């Protein structure tokens, strides 16, 4: 009877041949007498494990973010130091050019 029902459902597209077939549980069998406390304990254990995993991932992300912030600050500091050094160098070059230009103008005025 079950195969006929599955064939009918399969023909109308509501089920496939891969529908799992479960055996009926008889009263008094080991599966039927599983205590609710056992089920609750297993569920609580899974939830505790998931919570610990979530907390570990959260801590790792926080540590990564802090490390990235420190790295970004270090890069920003190095960049500003390099810009300040470049500005000093440019000012020194300008000063030398102005002095050379003034010396050339002074030498041209003497002639």
N, C-alpha and C positions, 0 to 999 in steps of 0.2 A: 504494500500500500504506500509506503514511504517513497519508494522509487517512482511510483506512478505520479505522486504529488509533485516530486521534484521535476519530473519530466514535464508535467503540465506547467509548473511555474517557470521552467526554463524556456518553454516554447513562447510564453508571453513576455519573457524578458525580465522577470522578477527574481530569478535565481539561476545560478549556474551549477554545473556538476561539482564545483569546488566547495559547495556549501558544507560546512562541517557537520557531521552527524555525531551527536552525543548520545551515549547510552543513558537510559533512564536510571535514576538513583532510587534504589529500593529503600523503604523504611527500615531502619535498624542497621543499615550498612555503615561502614566506617566514615564515609564521606558525609552522610546525613547527620551523623552524631558529632560532627566537629563542633567544638564549643565556640561560642561567640567570643569568649575571652581570648582564645587562641588567635582568632581572626583580628581582634582589636590589637593584640600585642604585635602581630606581624605588621599591621598597618602603622602603628606607632613607631615601630623600628624603621620602617621605610621612610616615614616622614622625618624622623630624627636624622637619618642618613642624608636625606635630601637637604635638610636645613644646614647640616654641617658642610656639605659640599657647596651650598650657596654662600655660606659665610666665608669659606676659603676663597672662592672666586671673587667675592667682594673685597676681601683683604688684599688679594693679589692685584686687583684693578686699582685700588687706592695706592698701593705701593708703586705701581707702574706710573700712575698719574703724577705722584710726587717726584719720582725720578725724572720724568719728562719735563716737569716744571723747573727742576734744578738745572737740567741740561739746557733748556731754552734760556734761562737767566744767564748761564755761563756763556752761551753763544752770543747773547745780546751784549754782555759786558765786553767780550773780545772784539765784537764789531765796533762798539763805540770807541774802544781804545785804538783800534786800527784807524778809524776815521779821524780821531784827534791827532794821531801820529802823522797821517797824510796831510792834515791841515797845517801842521807845523812845518812839514817838509815843503809844502807849496809856498808857505809864507817865506821860508828861507830862500827858496829858488827865486821868488819875486824880488826879494831884497837884493840878491846877487845881480839879477838882471837890471834892476834900477841903478845899482852902483856902477855896473859896467856901462850902462847907457849914459849915466852922468859923467863918467870918466871919458867916454868917447866924445861926448858933447863938449867937455872941457878941453880935450885935445884938439878938436876941430876949431874951437874958438881961439886957441892960441895961434893957429896957423894963419 
